[in-house]
Amino acid sequence: MKPTRLAAAAFTAVALSVPLIPVAAADVQPLGHTRKDTLRQAAPRGFFIGTAVAGGGHHESQPYPDPFTSDREYRKVLAAEFGSVSAENQMKWEYIHPERDRYNFGMADKIVRFAKQNRQVVRGHTLLWHSQNPAWLEQGGFSKAELRSILRDHVKKVVGRYRGSVQQWDVANEIFTDTGELRTTDNIWLRELGPDIIADAFRWAHEADPGAKLFFNDYGVESVNAKSDAYLALIKRLRAQRVPVHGFSAQAHLSIRYGFPGDLETNLRRFSALGLDTAITELDVRMDLPEGGVPTEAQLAQQADYYNRTLTACLNVEGCDSFTIWGFTDKYSWVPVFFQGQGAATVMWEDFSRKPAYSTLRSTLAGASRR
């Protein structure tokens, strides 16, 4: 089966139309990667294999400087291996909009410029979310009219700044609970402004950049379940109202402690049948580490199987053209910080050597490119 793919040239030739903070030469790797054993070289034309770019968030509490700006080997691997990049934290509200009247675009600008110079596309993450919001927003006591204006201005300013330079945006992130109910308690936008604000956010993003694909994004939606059902129903309603919703993405934060979501492909096909793009946006596969912290061969084999089955499901669904892993090296993984006793969730060790999961992904991508 040969999946239909978007033309890569449509995104790689776009010039960044916003003023950028200069990037030192050491921060950018040259073009012309020719090694055939990298993920991006193995990928089918128009299929974007991506990663999150480490920085901000939990990294700020770790005993190392910002990975993206300080680690040259990290940037070298980032440029060579991936055709798509997502800001792990640097485009989230608390980072990019730390005060009501001040934006911090420095790191996001650097990531976008790095991507442009390395012929990578960019996924924007995220515009409407219940988490990682700044205190000024959550504790500001704003009126409904003020909140609506704040969100509109944020979406317009952030999306507009990167107009033509971001391929996809996660507009609404994690808006449903596991039981398929809207997060009307902990999501300030839904709680204070009601569910209609979701459509407004998509419309504002589309106005700011008509060329960007606009997505819903969530965890726990890999299978056909109450949560993914809720997204399916909501998207049908919004599209009937001509709201510019273009895609649905599953984060796919997986663990070998649990079974693999075997109906992932079936679930993605439900959304593809609506005419939507689909994507895998935050894949990692964590495990309970044995005493000593070194995974067993059996654990690594199971991890590789989970990575491979996720990739295969995406490749088998027309319109699933974006496949992103949430970090590529254990050196900077978020998993040990948030899941005590678990880790080794990425495809590379701390020294950037490749795990079996990496080799399996590369092999599957190479096989798909020959179909």
C-alpha positions as CSV (number, residue, x, y, z in Angstrom):
1,M,0.0,0.0,0.0
2,K,1.4,3.4,-1.0
3,P,0.0,6.2,1.2
4,T,-0.8,9.5,-0.4
5,R,1.5,12.2,0.9
6,L,1.6,15.9,1.0
7,A,4.3,17.5,-1.1
8,A,7.2,18.4,1.1
9,A,8.3,21.3,-1.1
10,A,5.1,23.2,-0.3
11,F,6.3,23.7,3.2
12,T,10.1,23.8,2.9
13,A,10.2,26.6,0.4
14,V,8.2,29.0,2.6
15,A,10.2,32.0,3.8
16,L,9.8,33.2,7.4
17,S,8.0,36.6,7.2
18,V,8.5,37.8,10.8
19,P,11.5,39.5,12.4
20,L,13.7,37.0,14.1
21,I,16.2,37.1,17.0
22,P,19.5,36.2,15.4
23,V,20.8,32.7,15.8
24,A,24.5,32.1,16.2
25,A,26.1,29.9,13.6
26,A,26.7,27.2,16.2
27,D,23.0,26.9,16.7
28,V,22.3,25.9,13.1
29,Q,23.5,23.0,11.2
30,P,24.1,23.2,7.4
31,L,21.8,21.7,4.8
32,G,22.7,18.8,2.6
33,H,22.3,15.8,4.9
34,T,23.0,12.8,2.7
35,R,23.3,9.9,5.1
36,K,20.7,7.3,4.1
37,D,20.5,5.8,7.6
38,T,18.7,8.7,9.2
39,L,15.0,8.8,9.9
40,R,14.3,11.8,7.7
41,Q,16.2,10.2,4.8
42,A,14.4,6.9,5.2
43,A,10.9,8.5,5.3
44,P,8.6,8.5,2.3
45,R,8.4,11.7,0.4
46,G,5.9,14.1,2.1
47,F,5.9,12.1,5.3
48,F,7.2,14.2,8.2
49,I,9.1,12.4,10.9
50,G,9.4,14.8,13.8
51,T,10.5,15.4,17.4
52,A,9.9,17.8,20.2
53,V,12.6,20.4,20.7
54,A,13.8,20.3,24.4
55,G,13.6,23.5,26.4
56,G,11.5,25.4,28.9
57,G,9.1,23.6,31.3
58,H,10.7,20.8,33.3
59,H,14.1,21.4,31.7
60,E,14.4,24.6,33.7
61,S,14.5,22.7,37.0
62,Q,17.2,20.2,35.8
63,P,21.0,20.4,36.4
64,Y,21.8,21.4,32.8
65,P,21.4,24.5,30.6
66,D,18.8,24.8,27.9
67,P,19.4,21.9,25.6
68,F,18.5,23.5,22.3
69,T,20.8,26.5,22.7
70,S,23.7,24.8,24.7
71,D,24.1,21.3,23.3
72,R,25.7,21.3,19.8
73,E,25.5,17.5,19.5
74,Y,21.8,17.7,20.3
75,R,21.3,20.2,17.5
76,K,23.3,18.2,15.1
77,V,21.2,15.1,15.6
78,L,18.0,17.2,15.6
79,A,18.9,18.6,12.2
80,A,20.1,15.3,10.6
81,E,17.3,13.0,11.9
82,F,14.0,14.9,11.7
83,G,12.0,16.7,9.0
84,S,9.6,18.3,11.5
85,V,10.0,20.0,14.9
86,S,7.6,20.9,17.7
87,A,8.4,23.3,20.5
88,E,8.2,21.1,23.6
89,N,7.3,24.0,25.9
90,Q,8.5,27.2,24.2
91,M,5.2,28.0,22.5
92,K,3.0,27.3,25.5
93,W,1.3,30.1,27.3
94,E,3.5,30.3,30.4
95,Y,6.6,30.5,28.3
96,I,5.6,32.6,25.3
97,H,3.2,35.0,27.1
98,P,4.6,35.4,30.6
99,E,2.9,38.7,31.4
100,R,-0.3,40.2,30.0
101,D,1.4,42.9,28.0
102,R,4.6,41.0,27.2
103,Y,5.4,38.1,24.9
104,N,8.6,36.1,24.9
105,F,9.2,35.0,21.3
106,G,13.0,34.5,21.6
107,M,13.2,30.7,21.8
108,A,10.2,30.1,19.4
109,D,11.9,32.4,16.9
110,K,15.1,30.4,17.1
111,I,13.3,27.1,16.7
112,V,11.4,28.3,13.6
113,R,14.6,29.8,12.1
114,F,16.5,26.6,12.8
115,A,13.8,24.6,11.1
116,K,13.8,26.9,8.0
117,Q,17.6,26.6,7.7
118,N,17.4,22.9,7.9
119,R,14.4,22.4,5.6
120,Q,12.2,21.2,8.4
121,V,8.5,22.0,9.0
122,V,7.2,23.2,12.3
123,R,4.2,22.1,14.4
124,G,2.8,24.8,16.7
125,H,1.9,23.7,20.2
126,T,-0.5,24.9,21.7
127,L,-3.1,27.7,21.8
128,L,-6.0,26.7,24.1
129,W,-5.1,24.4,27.1
130,H,-5.9,24.0,30.7
131,S,-2.3,23.5,31.8
132,Q,0.9,25.5,31.8
133,N,-0.9,28.8,31.8
134,P,0.7,31.8,33.5
135,A,-0.4,32.9,37.0
136,W,-1.4,36.3,35.7
137,L,-4.0,34.6,33.5
138,E,-5.3,32.0,35.9
139,Q,-5.5,34.4,38.9
140,G,-6.3,37.6,37.1
141,G,-10.0,37.7,37.9
142,F,-10.9,38.8,34.4
143,S,-14.4,39.4,33.1
144,K,-15.7,37.2,30.3
145,A,-15.2,39.9,27.8
146,E,-11.6,40.5,29.0
147,L,-10.8,36.7,28.8
148,R,-12.2,36.5,25.3
149,S,-10.2,39.5,24.2
150,I,-7.0,38.0,25.8
151,L,-7.4,34.7,24.0
152,R,-8.2,36.3,20.7
153,D,-5.3,38.6,20.9
154,H,-3.0,35.7,21.9
155,V,-4.1,33.5,19.1
156,K,-3.9,36.2,16.5
157,K,-0.5,37.4,17.6
158,V,1.2,34.0,18.0
159,V,-0.2,32.4,14.9
160,G,0.2,35.6,12.9
161,R,3.8,35.9,13.9
162,Y,4.6,32.5,12.3
163,R,2.2,32.8,9.4
164,G,3.6,30.7,6.5
165,S,6.2,29.0,8.7
166,V,4.1,26.6,10.8
167,Q,2.6,23.6,9.0
168,Q,0.2,22.5,11.8
169,W,-1.2,24.0,15.0
170,D,-2.5,22.2,18.0
171,V,-5.3,24.7,18.5
172,A,-7.3,23.0,21.3
173,N,-5.3,20.6,23.5
174,E,-6.7,18.1,25.9
175,I,-10.2,19.6,26.2
176,F,-12.0,16.3,27.2
177,T,-11.7,14.1,30.3
178,D,-11.2,10.4,29.9
179,T,-15.0,9.9,30.2
180,G,-15.6,12.3,27.3
181,E,-16.8,15.3,29.2
182,L,-15.5,18.8,28.5
183,R,-13.0,20.0,31.1
184,T,-15.3,22.7,32.4
185,T,-13.6,22.7,35.8
186,D,-9.9,23.1,35.2
187,N,-9.9,24.7,31.7
188,I,-10.3,28.5,32.3
189,W,-11.5,29.1,28.7
190,L,-14.2,26.4,28.9
191,R,-15.2,27.2,32.4
192,E,-15.5,31.0,32.0
193,L,-16.5,31.3,28.3
194,G,-18.3,28.0,27.5
195,P,-17.7,25.5,24.7
196,D,-18.4,28.0,21.9
197,I,-14.9,29.4,22.6
198,I,-13.4,26.3,20.9
199,A,-14.9,27.3,17.5
200,D,-13.7,30.9,18.0
201,A,-10.2,29.8,18.6
202,F,-10.1,27.8,15.4
203,R,-11.6,30.7,13.5
204,W,-9.1,33.2,14.9
205,A,-6.2,30.8,14.1
206,H,-7.4,30.4,10.6
207,E,-7.7,34.1,10.1
208,A,-4.2,34.6,11.3
209,D,-2.7,31.9,9.0
210,P,-5.1,30.5,6.4
211,G,-2.4,28.1,5.2
212,A,-1.8,26.3,8.5
213,K,-3.6,23.0,9.3
214,L,-5.6,23.3,12.6
215,F,-5.8,20.3,14.9
216,F,-7.4,18.9,18.1
217,N,-4.7,17.1,20.1
218,D,-5.0,14.8,23.1
219,Y,-3.6,11.8,25.0
220,G,-5.6,8.7,25.7
221,V,-7.4,8.9,22.3
222,E,-5.4,6.3,20.5
223,S,-8.3,3.8,20.8
224,V,-11.9,3.9,20.1
225,N,-13.2,5.0,23.5
226,A,-15.4,7.6,25.2
227,K,-12.8,10.3,24.8
228,S,-12.1,9.8,21.1
229,D,-15.9,9.4,20.5
230,A,-16.4,12.8,22.1
231,Y,-13.8,14.4,19.7
232,L,-15.5,12.7,16.7
233,A,-18.9,14.0,17.6
234,L,-17.5,17.5,18.3
235,I,-15.6,17.7,15.1
236,K,-18.7,16.6,13.1
237,R,-20.7,19.5,14.7
238,L,-18.0,22.1,14.1
239,R,-17.4,21.1,10.5
240,A,-21.2,21.3,9.9
241,Q,-20.9,24.9,11.1
242,R,-18.0,25.5,8.7
243,V,-15.5,25.9,11.5
244,P,-12.0,25.4,10.0
245,V,-11.0,22.2,11.8
246,H,-8.5,20.3,9.6
247,G,-7.0,17.5,11.8
248,F,-7.1,15.2,14.8
249,S,-4.0,14.0,16.5
250,A,-3.2,11.4,19.1
251,Q,-0.3,12.1,21.4
252,A,0.5,8.5,22.1
253,H,2.4,8.7,25.4
254,L,2.6,4.9,25.8
255,S,3.9,2.5,28.4
256,I,4.9,-1.1,28.1
257,R,3.2,-1.6,31.5
258,Y,0.0,-1.6,29.5
259,G,-1.2,-3.2,26.3
260,F,-0.7,-1.6,23.0
261,P,-3.8,0.2,21.6
262,G,-4.5,-2.3,18.9
263,D,-7.3,-0.3,17.4
264,L,-5.2,2.8,16.7
265,E,-5.4,2.4,13.0
266,T,-9.1,1.8,13.1
267,N,-9.6,4.9,15.2
268,L,-7.5,7.1,13.0
269,R,-9.5,5.9,10.0
270,R,-12.7,7.2,11.7
271,F,-11.3,10.7,11.6
272,S,-9.8,10.3,8.1
273,A,-13.2,9.3,6.8
274,L,-14.4,12.8,7.8
275,G,-11.9,14.3,5.4
276,L,-9.5,15.2,8.3
277,D,-5.7,14.9,8.4
278,T,-4.5,12.8,11.3
279,A,-1.2,12.7,13.1
280,I,0.8,11.2,15.9
281,T,2.2,14.1,17.8
282,E,3.9,13.1,21.1
283,L,5.0,9.5,20.9
284,D,7.2,8.0,23.6
285,V,7.2,4.5,25.2
286,R,8.2,4.5,28.8
287,M,9.0,1.5,31.0
288,D,9.5,0.5,34.6
289,L,13.2,0.5,35.1
290,P,14.9,-2.5,36.8
291,E,17.2,-2.0,39.7
292,G,20.2,-0.3,38.3
293,G,18.2,1.7,35.8
294,V,19.2,-0.4,32.7
295,P,16.3,-1.8,30.6
296,T,16.3,-5.5,29.8
297,E,16.5,-6.8,26.2
298,A,12.9,-7.9,26.5
299,Q,11.8,-4.4,27.5
300,L,13.7,-2.8,24.7
301,A,12.2,-5.3,22.2
302,Q,8.7,-4.5,23.5
303,Q,9.3,-0.8,23.3
304,A,10.5,-1.1,19.7
305,D,7.4,-3.1,18.9
306,Y,5.2,-0.3,20.3
307,Y,7.0,2.4,18.3
308,N,6.8,0.3,15.2
309,R,3.1,-0.5,15.5
310,T,2.3,3.2,16.0
311,L,4.2,4.2,13.0
312,T,2.7,1.4,10.9
313,A,-0.8,2.5,11.9
314,C,-0.1,6.1,10.8
315,L,1.5,5.0,7.5
316,N,-1.6,2.9,6.7
317,V,-4.0,5.8,7.1
318,E,-4.3,8.2,4.2
319,G,-3.7,11.7,5.4
320,C,-1.6,10.7,8.4
321,D,1.5,12.5,7.2
322,S,3.0,13.8,10.5
323,F,4.6,11.5,13.0
324,T,6.3,13.1,16.0
325,I,8.2,11.5,18.9
326,W,8.3,13.5,22.1
327,G,12.0,13.9,22.4
328,F,14.6,11.6,20.9
329,T,17.2,11.1,23.6
330,D,16.8,10.0,27.2
331,K,19.2,12.7,28.2
332,Y,16.4,15.3,28.1
333,S,13.3,13.2,28.4
334,W,10.4,14.5,30.5
335,V,9.3,11.0,31.6
336,P,11.6,10.4,34.6
337,V,10.6,13.8,36.0
338,F,6.9,13.0,35.9
339,F,6.8,9.2,36.3
340,Q,8.9,8.0,39.3
341,G,10.8,4.8,38.5
342,Q,10.0,5.0,34.8
343,G,12.1,6.1,31.9
344,A,14.2,5.1,28.9
345,A,11.2,6.2,26.8
346,T,12.9,7.6,23.7
347,V,14.7,6.1,20.8
348,M,18.2,7.1,21.8
349,W,20.4,6.7,24.9
350,E,21.8,9.7,26.6
351,D,24.9,9.6,24.4
352,F,22.7,9.7,21.3
353,S,23.4,6.1,20.4
354,R,20.5,4.3,18.9
355,K,18.1,1.9,20.6
356,P,16.3,-1.0,18.9
357,A,13.3,1.3,18.6
358,Y,15.2,3.7,16.4
359,S,16.4,0.9,14.1
360,T,12.9,-0.5,13.8
361,L,11.4,2.9,12.9
362,R,14.1,3.5,10.3
363,S,13.6,0.1,8.8
364,T,9.8,0.6,8.5
365,L,10.2,4.1,7.0
366,A,12.7,2.8,4.5
367,G,10.3,0.0,3.5
368,A,7.5,2.4,3.1
369,S,9.6,4.6,0.9
370,R,10.0,1.8,-1.6
371,R,6.3,1.0,-1.9
